[in-house]
Amino acid sequence: MKRLLLAASFLAASFTVPTVAMADPPQHLVDSSTLALQSIMGGTEGTQVQDFLRKARAVVVCPDIFRGGLFIVGGEGGGCLMLARDSTGGWSNPAFYNLGSASFGPQLGVQSAEVMMLIMTQGGLNALLNSQFKFGADAGLTVATLGAGVNGSMSTALDADIITFSKTQGLYGGISLQGSVLSNDAGTEQTYYGTTLDARQIVVDLQASNPGARPLRQTLTSYGG
């Protein structure tokens, strides 16, 4: 029993930090995001998601969010990219983020998910451009979740500031971003672009450029105009 309590305490301490450092090079995250976008849009519910993407102000793609649990302690996290529309309807170069959270409750298993967040309003974009954004903490923003049976949740998403969609694998029935924290990763951005810029300068002011992001931007254009 003491060993189990010590293991639970160790895991709890491990998941109290909301951000998750990305071990892979930045370009790997960009390439993985391109594949995840194609996977989400190529699924049976991709057509409905495309309808929202065409109207979106920005998008966040998290290609590989892991969620693991042991007994009563669990956590989730992974790297994400944010891109916003430019004045011509195209897409910016990506800003880098980490998504992380801690959770408590009876659970056992590991889940991998491709997560996509559609930012539908300027208010939603401004909130996510902050250095940290916690889902569910801002009462002024509406976050809707689309998942299995996406048609049934369409009405709740029509007026949402942020719409989330995920494809999951593993032992859990689904993924919720409630309580998760999205944090800007300025260090990875500096590595990728070779200069120090904040997320707003990258996705709104369009001051950053890396040819390695072109396939991701083109994929977004092909699906979302």
Phi and psi in degrees as a GROMACS rama.xvg file:
@    title "Ramachandran Plot"
@    xaxis  label "Phi"
@    yaxis  label "Psi"
@TYPE xy
-61.0389  -38.769  LYS-2
-64.4878  -39.9117  ARG-3
-65.2725  -41.3518  LEU-4
-65.2583  -40.0031  LEU-5
-64.5697  -39.2651  LEU-6
-64.9665  -42.5146  ALA-7
-64.1022  -39.8533  ALA-8
-64.9308  -40.3343  SER-9
-63.3106  -44.1528  PHE-10
-65.8202  -38.6941  LEU-11
-61.3528  -43.032  ALA-12
-65.0603  -34.6983  ALA-13
-66.7957  -29.0502  SER-14
-104.474  11.1557  PHE-15
-78.7639  -20.0977  THR-16
-82.5735  123.09  VAL-17
-74.0257  -25.2886  PRO-18
-94.542  153.694  THR-19
-124.601  119.277  VAL-20
-68.709  141.347  ALA-21
-91.2622  120.431  MET-22
-82.401  -25.8352  ALA-23
-81.9405  154.834  ASP-24
-59.8269  153.34  PRO-25
-55.6589  -39.1365  PRO-26
-64.8441  -30.9484  GLN-27
-63.4535  -40.091  HIS-28
-65.8523  -39.0668  LEU-29
-63.399  -46.5041  VAL-30
-66.1208  -39.6629  ASP-31
-65.4604  -34.8821  SER-32
-66.6114  -36.3622  SER-33
-62.6309  -45.1214  THR-34
-65.8794  -39.5906  LEU-35
-64.6841  -41.1067  ALA-36
-60.555  -43.8339  LEU-37
-64.531  -37.2278  GLN-38
-65.9043  -44.7752  SER-39
-65.5708  -46.5534  ILE-40
-72.7745  -23.0227  MET-41
-86.7965  -4.4752  GLY-42
-77.1546  177.898  GLY-43
-65.3384  -24.7127  THR-44
-102.463  7.66341  GLU-45
-61.2292  -33.0773  GLY-46
-63.1097  -42.9771  THR-47
-65.9133  -38.3134  GLN-48
-65.8189  -37.0357  VAL-49
-59.9854  -36.5791  GLN-50
-59.0579  -40.5487  ASP-51
-74.4635  -37.6318  PHE-52
-60.7355  -37.6565  LEU-53
-63.1353  -23.4663  ARG-54
-102.571  -3.89667  LYS-55
-72.6582  145.421  ALA-56
-81.931  -31.2623  ARG-57
-158.31  172.952  ALA-58
-145.552  145.307  VAL-59
-119.798  127.93  VAL-60
-117.41  125.821  VAL-61
-118.505  100.647  CYS-62
-74.8207  -20.15  PRO-63
-153.179  79.534  ASP-64
-91.9597  120.128  ILE-65
-99.3827  139.765  PHE-66
-132.022  121.826  ARG-67
-127.158  152.877  GLY-68
-145.827  147.889  GLY-69
-141.272  114.995  LEU-70
62.0286  -100.888  PHE-71
-114.379  3.93057  ILE-72
-121.712  136.051  VAL-73
-146.025  167.718  GLY-74
-160.082  163.621  GLY-75
-145.972  158.011  GLU-76
172.339  169.589  GLY-77
165.108  173.598  GLY-78
-84.4223  149.009  GLY-79
-139.289  160.835  CYS-80
-126.543  140.857  LEU-81
-114.759  133.918  MET-82
-131.367  145.506  LEU-83
-124.718  159.834  ALA-84
-73.5495  144.934  ARG-85
-95.846  -176.168  ASP-86
-67.192  -18.8742  SER-87
-95.3606  -1.78461  THR-88
94.6388  -3.80432  GLY-89
-79.4953  -166.033  GLY-90
-125.333  144.301  TRP-91
-71.811  172.602  SER-92
-71.5154  159.694  ASN-93
-84.2954  144.553  PRO-94
-95.9557  148.777  ALA-95
-101.682  136.747  PHE-96
-137.024  162.524  TYR-97
-119.006  141.001  ASN-98
-115.203  126.78  LEU-99
-150.335  157.275  GLY-100
-163.155  169.446  SER-101
-124.656  149.784  ALA-102
-142.988  151.957  SER-103
-132.869  140.568  PHE-104
148.117  165.736  GLY-105
-66.1291  119.177  PRO-106
-161.091  152.737  GLN-107
-156.519  121.869  LEU-108
141.953  -178.761  GLY-109
-133.965  139.589  VAL-110
-132.327  139.701  GLN-111
-118.19  136.732  SER-112
-139.236  143.557  ALA-113
-97.0952  121.773  GLU-114
-118.223  137.601  VAL-115
-131.391  130.949  MET-116
-115.836  123.344  MET-117
-99.1157  119.13  LEU-118
-94.8635  107.023  ILE-119
-91.8101  -21.5173  MET-120
-127.612  161.222  THR-121
-65.2578  -35.0194  GLN-122
-62.1294  -40.9925  GLY-123
-64.4015  -40.6142  GLY-124
-65.62  -43.8355  LEU-125
-60.1636  -38.7003  ASN-126
-65.0311  -41.755  ALA-127
-77.1001  -17.9655  LEU-128
-76.9317  -12.1591  LEU-129
-64.0662  160.73  ASN-130
-61.7127  -30.9806  SER-131
-141.549  139.882  GLN-132
-134.182  126.141  PHE-133
-106.196  121.984  LYS-134
-67.1066  128.996  PHE-135
93.7721  -10.0142  GLY-136
-87.5474  -22.796  ALA-137
-99.3699  105.112  ASP-138
-69.1577  -16.0508  ALA-139
-82.7285  -8.40012  GLY-140
-111.451  142.808  LEU-141
-106.162  125.097  THR-142
-116.496  120.199  VAL-143
-108.831  147.281  ALA-144
-115.766  126.94  THR-145
-107.497  137.571  LEU-146
-150.459  -140.574  GLY-147
-59.979  134.768  ALA-148
72.7991  47.5459  GLY-149
-58.3627  -29.7794  VAL-150
-62.2334  -34.8982  ASN-151
-69.9242  -18.1173  GLY-152
-106.802  7.8213  SER-153
-60.2602  -43.4015  MET-154
-63.4269  -35.3613  SER-155
-73.6372  -19.8668  THR-156
-91.817  -14.6956  ALA-157
-60.1064  -36.1601  LEU-158
-110.09  15.4936  ASP-159
-78.0061  148.826  ALA-160
-76.8569  -37.3871  ASP-161
-133.433  132.197  ILE-162
-117.269  126.234  ILE-163
-108.353  145.705  THR-164
-142.127  138.681  PHE-165
-142.364  149.209  SER-166
-114.057  122.969  LYS-167
-119.134  155.194  THR-168
-137.57  149.43  GLN-169
123.7  -156.754  GLY-170
-94.3497  -14.8718  LEU-171
-84.2072  154.757  TYR-172
-79.629  -19.4991  GLY-173
-176.061  -176.417  GLY-174
-131.369  137.077  ILE-175
-121.759  137.165  SER-176
-92.36  0.855929  LEU-177
-56.6386  123.216  GLN-178
86.8597  -9.35331  GLY-179
-72.7789  152.897  SER-180
-117.24  126.461  VAL-181
-102.302  116.508  LEU-182
-120.863  134.18  SER-183
-67.9302  139.822  ASN-184
-111.064  84.1289  ASP-185
-65.8932  -32.5126  ALA-186
-64.6637  -42.1555  GLY-187
-68.5304  -36.2859  THR-188
-62.1031  -41.9859  GLU-189
-64.2374  -39.1755  GLN-190
-63.9746  -41.5065  THR-191
-74.7402  -36.9112  TYR-192
-105.104  -10.1564  TYR-193
73.9741  15.2198  GLY-194
-153.922  162.296  THR-195
-93.2682  113.396  THR-196
-138.204  149.423  LEU-197
-90.9195  172.921  ASP-198
-60.6825  -38.5942  ALA-199
-64.6549  -39.7535  ARG-200
-64.4356  -30.4694  GLN-201
-78.5054  -51.7056  ILE-202
-95.5507  -19.2172  VAL-203
-106.798  -49.8147  VAL-204
-83.0363  -10.7714  ASP-205
57.0244  45.2447  LEU-206
-94.3558  0.362827  GLN-207
-119.021  151.293  ALA-208
-154.586  136.215  SER-209
-146.818  121.998  ASN-210
-60.0789  -20.5723  PRO-211
-66.5123  -17.4805  GLY-212
-89.612  -2.90725  ALA-213
-61.08  -44.7199  ARG-214
-59.3008  -38.4719  PRO-215
-64.9021  -44.9075  LEU-216
-64.4194  -39.5599  ARG-217
-68.0773  -36.8712  GLN-218
-64.4043  -42.4034  THR-219
-61.2991  -41.776  LEU-220
-63.8665  -39.0803  THR-221
-66.5981  -32.5027  SER-222
-94.7337  -31.8397  TYR-223
-118.02  10.4773  GLY-224
